[in-house]
């Protein structure tokens, strides 16, 4: 039974529900309640009740609990991975990678005694010293997407609570099971009741969190329109906001690139997690003579990918999350062909089988003005463009409304330097297919890929979940 965690109690609200599917079969495995403003208020009240004592708990004691939580995550690593695959659909290897990246943030949070230190300057003027101290902001909330049901909650609440805040988590209504298991392990680690609360739901639940006066800060990861809505509404209600949105990531392949390195990276970037990730390489740009070699190689590589249920050995591409989402992605493929793209690998042959499968699809001759050239698809579709120079490739990337990630494959230090300096994105890769920072650096999207000032995890996360109090003293 899926219920809300209010304090230390799991409560099943008597509300309308939505089905939770196994995407590999299409079978309903659970029903998730759609909580309303009353349910949100219960969770916020529980967090507010816990906050005074928790915020004054010694940092070293908070960290000891975080170490216990980390140990439980490690002990239940395979179970968490299996949960991800069961209700998201990604392969077990991909699920394991997700869980590991989430645990890395817990590792980072365990460094709180160093991360939460302030600064002091003695004798700033005659007989006066100045210091700042970090204080928690209060009750904070996190709204997480369906595509990483374990990793992204772990991006948020461990760092928030180790900083002394209490937390209300709203997991995706499509993939709520991972967050529930995380919350169970959090309680098992010994955290006091009310430090972490979970409330399930959809748009109404989100809007209640954005409006609730008892919430001081909101963390969000999701689509660009939703990120913009969260940022606008939460900020208008006086809350801190970090809202990571959509992406249209490009992979530039230079003529001097090592294709033995570039092509597997392009395939993994485009088709890993079935393309349902904000760091998916959605457009590959072949520069000059690299274009033909790139097209031939990705066509051959895509044909070798194995489509099927994520828990089966040898499978490299799992299903999409829902049938309606699959229809949306298929619509992009059809529109791309109508707009003039050349279909060189067609994944629609899997539409007739049970589950929400779509095979790897490659479109060539894609221009930036095509829908597949500038809109976020969020599926296993790779668009390939041809340009004559690095300058043209950079211009194509910088014209996008998003600024999440861009990657270049080259042997040239000069080309890599030019790309790093001139590309208008927050995460840049050189000879890597997915430029994802580790937990001790910020997840640094720009433009329409992020709304706010302080990014998720890393020292940005510490700054987001704390307030600085200045002390000016004369002795």
C-alpha positions as CSV (number, residue, x, y, z in Angstrom):
1,X,0.0,0.0,0.0
2,X,1.3,3.4,-0.9
3,X,0.8,6.0,1.8
4,X,2.1,9.3,3.0
5,X,4.7,9.4,5.7
6,X,3.6,11.9,8.3
7,X,6.1,12.0,11.2
8,X,6.7,8.3,11.8
9,X,3.3,7.0,10.5
10,X,2.4,5.8,7.1
11,X,-1.1,7.2,6.3
12,X,-3.1,6.2,3.3
13,X,-5.3,9.3,2.4
14,X,-8.8,8.5,1.1
15,X,-8.2,10.2,-2.2
16,X,-8.4,9.6,-6.0
17,X,-5.6,7.3,-7.1
18,X,-3.5,6.8,-10.2
19,X,-2.0,3.5,-11.3
20,X,1.7,2.7,-11.0
21,X,2.7,0.5,-13.9
22,X,5.5,-2.0,-14.6
23,X,6.5,-0.4,-18.0
24,X,7.9,-3.7,-19.3
25,X,4.5,-5.4,-19.1
26,X,2.0,-2.6,-18.8
27,X,0.5,-4.3,-15.7
28,X,-0.6,-2.2,-12.8
29,X,1.5,-2.9,-9.7
30,X,0.1,-0.3,-7.3
31,X,-2.2,2.7,-6.9
32,X,-0.7,6.0,-5.7
33,X,-3.0,8.5,-3.9
34,X,-3.4,12.1,-5.2
35,X,-2.9,14.1,-2.0
36,X,-4.5,17.5,-1.5
37,X,-3.7,20.7,0.4
38,X,-4.9,19.1,3.7
39,X,-2.5,16.2,3.3
40,X,0.3,18.6,2.5
41,X,-0.5,20.6,5.6
42,X,-0.2,17.4,7.7
43,X,3.3,16.7,6.4
44,X,4.4,20.3,6.8
45,X,3.1,20.4,10.4
46,X,5.0,17.2,11.2
47,X,8.2,18.7,9.7
48,X,7.6,22.0,11.6
49,X,7.1,20.2,14.9
50,X,10.4,18.3,14.4
51,X,12.4,21.3,13.3
52,X,13.2,23.2,16.6
53,X,14.9,20.2,18.2
54,X,16.4,18.8,15.0
55,X,17.9,22.2,14.0
56,X,19.7,22.3,17.4
57,X,20.9,18.7,17.3
58,X,24.7,18.7,17.2
59,X,26.2,18.4,13.7
60,X,28.2,15.4,14.7
61,X,25.1,13.6,15.9
62,X,23.3,14.4,12.6
63,X,26.3,13.0,10.7
64,X,26.3,9.8,12.7
65,X,22.7,9.2,11.7
66,X,23.7,9.9,8.1
67,X,26.5,7.3,8.3
68,X,23.9,4.8,9.5
69,X,21.6,5.7,6.6
70,X,24.5,5.3,4.2
71,X,25.2,1.8,5.6
72,X,21.6,0.8,5.1
73,X,21.6,2.1,1.5
74,X,24.7,-0.1,0.8
75,X,23.1,-3.1,2.5
76,X,19.9,-2.7,0.4
77,X,21.7,-1.6,-2.8
78,X,20.4,-4.5,-5.0
79,X,16.8,-4.2,-3.6
80,X,16.7,-0.5,-4.4
81,X,18.1,-1.2,-7.9
82,X,15.4,-3.8,-8.5
83,X,12.7,-1.4,-7.3
84,X,13.9,1.2,-9.8
85,X,13.8,-1.3,-12.7
86,X,10.4,-2.6,-11.7
87,X,8.5,0.6,-11.8
88,X,10.7,2.7,-14.1
89,X,11.8,0.1,-16.6
90,X,15.5,0.9,-17.0
91,X,18.0,-1.9,-17.1
92,X,19.4,-3.3,-13.8
93,X,22.8,-2.0,-14.7
94,X,21.4,1.5,-15.2
95,X,19.4,1.2,-12.0
96,X,22.6,0.3,-10.1
97,X,24.3,3.3,-11.6
98,X,21.4,5.5,-10.4
99,X,21.5,4.2,-6.9
100,X,25.3,4.6,-6.7
101,X,25.1,8.2,-7.9
102,X,22.5,8.8,-5.2
103,X,24.6,7.3,-2.4
104,X,27.5,9.6,-3.5
105,X,25.4,12.6,-2.3
106,X,25.0,10.8,1.1
107,X,28.8,10.4,1.2
108,X,29.1,14.1,0.5
109,X,26.5,15.0,3.2
110,X,28.5,13.0,5.8
111,X,31.2,15.7,5.4
112,X,28.9,18.2,7.1
113,X,31.3,19.1,10.0
114,X,33.5,20.6,7.3
115,X,30.8,21.8,4.9
116,X,28.9,23.7,7.6
117,X,31.9,25.7,8.9
118,X,31.7,29.5,8.7
119,X,34.4,32.2,8.4
120,X,36.0,34.7,10.8
121,X,38.1,37.8,10.2
122,X,39.8,39.3,13.2
123,X,40.7,43.0,13.5
124,X,38.7,43.9,10.4
125,X,38.9,47.4,11.8
126,X,40.4,48.5,15.1
127,X,39.2,46.1,17.8
128,X,36.4,44.6,15.7
129,X,36.1,41.1,14.3
130,X,33.4,39.7,12.0
131,X,32.2,36.1,11.6
132,X,29.5,34.3,9.8
133,X,27.7,31.1,10.9
134,X,25.4,28.8,8.9
135,X,21.9,28.2,10.1
136,X,19.3,25.9,8.6
137,X,16.4,27.6,6.7
138,X,13.6,25.6,8.3
139,X,11.1,23.2,6.6
140,X,12.1,22.6,3.0
141,X,10.5,20.5,0.3
142,X,11.6,18.5,-2.7
143,X,9.6,17.6,-5.8
144,X,11.3,14.8,-7.9
145,X,10.7,13.4,-11.4
146,X,9.9,9.9,-12.5
147,X,13.1,9.1,-14.4
148,X,15.4,8.8,-11.3
149,X,13.2,7.7,-8.5
150,X,16.0,6.9,-6.0
151,X,18.9,9.2,-7.2
152,X,17.2,12.5,-7.3
153,X,15.5,12.2,-3.8
154,X,19.0,11.4,-2.6
155,X,20.2,14.6,-4.3
156,X,18.0,16.6,-1.9
157,X,16.9,15.4,1.5
158,X,20.2,14.0,2.9
159,X,22.0,17.3,2.4
160,X,19.0,19.3,3.6
161,X,18.6,17.4,6.8
162,X,22.2,17.2,7.7
163,X,22.2,21.0,7.4
164,X,19.6,21.0,10.2
165,X,16.4,21.4,8.1
166,X,13.4,19.1,8.1
167,X,12.0,17.9,4.8
168,X,8.8,17.1,2.9
169,X,9.4,14.9,-0.2
170,X,6.9,14.8,-3.1
171,X,8.1,11.9,-5.3
172,X,6.8,11.4,-8.9
173,X,3.3,9.9,-8.9
174,X,4.6,7.6,-11.7
175,X,7.5,6.1,-9.8
176,X,6.8,6.5,-6.0
177,X,8.1,3.2,-4.7
178,X,11.8,4.1,-4.6
179,X,11.1,7.2,-2.4
180,X,9.0,5.1,-0.1
181,X,11.8,2.6,0.5
182,X,14.3,5.4,1.0
183,X,12.0,6.8,3.7
184,X,11.7,3.4,5.4
185,X,15.5,3.1,5.5
186,X,15.8,6.6,6.8
187,X,13.5,5.8,9.8
188,X,15.4,2.6,10.3
189,X,18.6,4.6,10.6
190,X,17.2,6.3,13.6
191,X,16.3,9.8,12.4
192,X,13.7,11.4,14.6
193,X,10.1,11.4,13.4
194,X,9.1,14.4,11.3
195,X,12.6,15.0,10.0
196,X,11.6,13.4,6.7
197,X,8.0,13.3,5.5
198,X,6.6,12.0,2.2
199,X,3.4,13.1,0.5
200,X,2.3,11.6,-2.8
201,X,0.3,13.3,-5.6
202,X,0.4,15.3,-8.8
203,X,-0.2,19.0,-9.8
204,X,-2.6,19.8,-6.9
205,X,0.0,18.4,-4.4
206,X,2.8,20.5,-6.0
207,X,0.8,23.7,-5.9
208,X,-0.1,23.1,-2.3
209,X,3.6,22.8,-1.5
210,X,4.4,26.0,-3.5
211,X,1.8,28.0,-1.6
212,X,2.2,26.6,1.9
213,X,3.6,29.4,4.2
214,X,5.4,27.0,6.4
215,X,7.8,25.9,3.6
216,X,11.0,28.0,3.3
217,X,12.6,26.5,0.3
218,X,11.7,24.2,-2.7
219,X,14.0,21.9,-4.7
220,X,12.6,20.7,-8.0
221,X,13.8,18.6,-11.0
222,X,11.5,18.1,-13.9
223,X,10.4,19.5,-17.3
224,X,11.1,23.1,-18.4
225,X,7.5,24.3,-18.2
226,X,7.1,22.7,-14.8
227,X,10.4,24.1,-13.5
228,X,9.3,27.6,-14.7
229,X,6.0,27.2,-12.9
230,X,7.6,26.0,-9.7
231,X,10.1,28.8,-9.8
232,X,7.6,31.5,-10.4
233,X,5.0,30.4,-7.9
234,X,7.4,29.5,-5.1
235,X,9.4,32.7,-5.5
236,X,6.2,34.8,-5.5
237,X,5.4,33.1,-2.1
238,X,8.8,34.2,-0.7
239,X,10.5,30.8,-0.9
240,X,14.0,29.9,-2.0
241,X,13.9,27.9,-5.2
242,X,16.2,25.6,-7.2
243,X,14.4,24.3,-10.2
244,X,16.2,22.1,-12.8
245,X,14.3,21.9,-16.0
246,X,14.5,20.4,-19.5
247,X,17.4,20.0,-22.0
248,X,18.4,19.6,-25.6
249,X,22.0,18.3,-25.3
250,X,24.4,18.2,-28.2
251,X,27.4,16.0,-28.9
252,X,29.8,17.5,-31.4
253,X,32.1,15.0,-33.2
254,X,35.1,16.7,-34.8
255,X,36.9,15.2,-37.9
256,X,39.9,14.2,-35.7
257,X,37.8,12.4,-33.1
258,X,38.6,8.8,-32.1
259,X,35.4,7.1,-33.3
260,X,36.2,4.0,-31.2
261,X,35.6,6.3,-28.2
262,X,33.0,8.6,-29.6
263,X,30.5,6.2,-31.1
264,X,29.9,4.1,-28.0
265,X,29.6,7.3,-25.9
266,X,27.1,8.7,-28.3
267,X,25.0,5.6,-28.2
268,X,25.1,5.4,-24.5
269,X,24.3,9.1,-24.1
270,X,21.3,9.0,-26.6
271,X,19.8,5.6,-25.6
272,X,20.8,5.0,-22.0
273,X,17.9,5.2,-19.6
274,X,15.7,5.0,-22.8
275,X,16.6,8.6,-23.5
276,X,14.6,9.6,-20.4
277,X,17.2,11.8,-18.7
278,X,18.1,15.5,-18.8
279,X,21.7,14.6,-19.8
280,X,20.7,12.5,-22.8
281,X,22.7,13.3,-25.9
282,X,19.8,14.2,-28.1
283,X,21.6,15.7,-31.1
284,X,24.9,14.5,-32.6
285,X,26.6,17.0,-34.8
286,X,29.1,15.7,-37.3
287,X,31.7,18.3,-38.3
288,X,32.8,18.1,-41.9
289,X,33.9,14.6,-43.0
290,X,33.0,13.3,-39.5
291,X,29.3,13.3,-40.4
292,X,29.2,10.4,-42.7
293,X,31.4,8.2,-40.6
294,X,29.3,9.1,-37.5
295,X,26.0,8.3,-39.2
296,X,27.3,4.9,-40.5
297,X,28.6,4.0,-37.1
298,X,25.6,5.0,-35.0
299,X,23.3,3.2,-37.4
300,X,25.3,0.0,-37.0
301,X,25.6,0.5,-33.2
302,X,21.9,1.1,-32.8
303,X,21.0,-2.1,-34.5
304,X,23.0,-4.0,-31.9
305,X,21.1,-2.7,-28.9
306,X,18.9,-5.3,-27.2
307,X,15.4,-4.0,-26.4
308,X,13.5,-5.7,-23.6
309,X,12.6,-5.8,-19.9
310,X,15.3,-4.2,-17.8
311,X,15.6,-7.2,-15.5
312,X,16.5,-9.6,-18.2
313,X,20.2,-10.4,-18.9
314,X,21.7,-8.8,-22.0
315,X,19.1,-6.1,-22.4
316,X,20.5,-2.7,-23.1
317,X,17.4,-0.6,-23.7
318,X,14.3,-0.8,-21.5
319,X,10.8,0.6,-22.1
320,X,9.5,4.1,-21.8
321,X,7.5,5.1,-18.7
322,X,3.9,5.2,-20.1
323,X,2.0,4.6,-23.2
324,X,1.0,8.2,-23.6
325,X,4.7,9.2,-23.4
326,X,5.6,6.6,-26.0
327,X,2.9,8.1,-28.3
328,X,4.4,11.5,-27.8
329,X,7.9,10.3,-28.7
330,X,6.6,8.5,-31.8
331,X,4.9,11.8,-32.7
332,X,8.3,13.4,-32.7
333,X,9.7,10.7,-35.0
334,X,6.8,11.1,-37.5
335,X,7.1,14.9,-37.4
336,X,10.8,14.8,-38.0
337,X,10.3,12.7,-41.2
338,X,7.6,15.1,-42.4
339,X,9.9,18.1,-41.7
340,X,12.6,16.5,-43.9
341,X,14.8,14.3,-41.7
342,X,16.0,11.0,-43.0
343,X,15.0,8.0,-40.9
344,X,18.0,5.6,-40.8
345,X,17.0,3.5,-37.8
346,X,13.3,3.1,-36.9
347,X,12.4,1.9,-33.4
348,X,8.7,1.7,-34.0
349,X,8.8,-2.0,-34.8
350,X,8.3,-2.7,-31.0
351,X,5.0,-0.9,-30.7
352,X,2.9,-4.1,-31.0
353,X,4.4,-6.0,-28.1
354,X,3.3,-5.8,-24.4
355,X,4.8,-3.0,-22.4
356,X,5.8,0.5,-23.5
357,X,8.8,-0.3,-25.7
358,X,10.3,1.8,-28.4
359,X,13.5,0.8,-30.1
360,X,16.5,3.0,-30.8
361,X,15.7,5.6,-33.5
362,X,18.2,7.7,-35.5
363,X,17.2,10.6,-37.7
364,X,19.8,12.1,-40.1
365,X,19.8,15.5,-41.9
366,X,18.2,17.2,-38.9
367,X,18.2,21.0,-38.8
368,X,17.9,23.1,-35.7
369,X,14.6,24.6,-36.9
370,X,13.0,21.1,-36.9
371,X,11.0,20.0,-33.9
372,X,13.5,17.1,-33.4
373,X,16.3,19.6,-33.7
374,X,15.3,21.9,-30.8
375,X,12.6,20.4,-28.7
376,X,13.2,18.0,-25.8
377,X,12.0,14.5,-26.8
378,X,12.9,12.5,-23.7
379,X,13.0,9.2,-25.5
380,X,15.4,6.9,-27.5
381,X,15.7,9.2,-30.5
382,X,19.0,10.5,-31.8
383,X,19.0,13.4,-34.2
384,X,22.1,13.9,-36.4
385,X,23.1,17.2,-38.0
386,X,25.9,18.1,-40.4
387,X,28.0,21.3,-40.2
388,X,31.2,22.4,-41.7
389,X,33.0,23.9,-38.8
390,X,33.4,24.0,-35.0
391,X,32.1,27.6,-35.1
392,X,28.9,26.4,-36.8
393,X,28.4,23.6,-34.2
394,X,28.9,26.0,-31.3
395,X,26.4,28.4,-32.9
396,X,23.8,25.6,-33.3
397,X,24.2,24.7,-29.6
398,X,24.1,28.3,-28.3
399,X,20.9,29.0,-30.3
400,X,19.0,26.5,-28.1
401,X,16.7,27.7,-25.4
402,X,18.3,25.2,-23.0
403,X,21.8,25.1,-21.5
404,X,22.2,21.9,-19.7
405,X,25.0,19.9,-21.3
406,X,27.2,19.9,-24.5
407,X,30.0,17.6,-25.4
408,X,32.8,17.6,-27.9
409,X,34.9,14.7,-29.2
410,X,38.3,15.7,-30.5
411,X,42.0,15.2,-30.2
412,X,42.7,18.9,-30.5
413,X,43.4,20.8,-27.3
414,X,42.6,24.0,-29.2
415,X,39.2,22.8,-30.3
416,X,38.4,21.6,-26.7
417,X,39.5,24.9,-25.3
418,X,37.4,26.9,-27.8
419,X,34.4,24.7,-27.0
420,X,34.8,25.1,-23.3
421,X,35.1,28.8,-23.5
422,X,32.4,29.6,-26.0
423,X,29.7,27.0,-25.4
424,X,26.6,28.4,-23.5
425,X,25.8,25.5,-21.2
426,X,26.5,24.7,-17.6
427,X,28.0,21.2,-18.0
428,X,30.6,20.7,-20.7
429,X,32.2,17.4,-21.7
430,X,35.4,16.7,-23.6
431,X,35.5,13.1,-24.9
432,X,32.8,11.9,-22.5
433,X,29.3,11.2,-23.6
434,X,27.5,12.3,-20.4
435,X,29.0,15.3,-18.5
436,X,27.5,14.6,-15.1
437,X,29.3,16.1,-12.2
438,X,30.0,14.1,-9.0
439,X,28.1,15.0,-5.8
440,X,30.7,17.4,-4.6
441,X,30.2,19.7,-7.6
442,X,26.9,21.4,-8.6
443,X,24.6,20.1,-11.2
444,X,25.0,23.3,-13.2
445,X,22.3,23.8,-15.9
446,X,21.9,27.2,-17.5
447,X,19.2,29.1,-19.4
448,X,15.9,27.2,-19.7
449,X,17.5,24.2,-18.0
450,X,17.6,25.8,-14.6
451,X,15.7,28.5,-12.7
452,X,17.3,29.9,-9.6
453,X,20.8,30.8,-8.4
454,X,22.1,27.8,-6.3
455,X,22.2,24.5,-8.1
456,X,21.5,21.0,-6.8
457,X,24.1,19.2,-4.6
458,X,27.8,20.2,-4.2
459,X,28.6,23.3,-2.2
460,X,25.7,25.1,-4.0
461,X,23.4,22.6,-2.2
462,X,24.9,23.5,1.2
463,X,24.5,27.2,0.5
464,X,20.9,26.6,-0.6
465,X,19.9,24.7,2.5
466,X,21.6,27.2,4.9
467,X,21.4,30.9,5.8
468,X,24.4,32.9,6.8
469,X,24.2,34.9,10.1
470,X,26.8,37.7,10.6
471,X,28.3,38.4,13.9
472,X,30.2,41.7,14.4
473,X,32.0,42.0,17.7
474,X,34.2,44.6,19.5
475,X,36.2,43.3,22.4
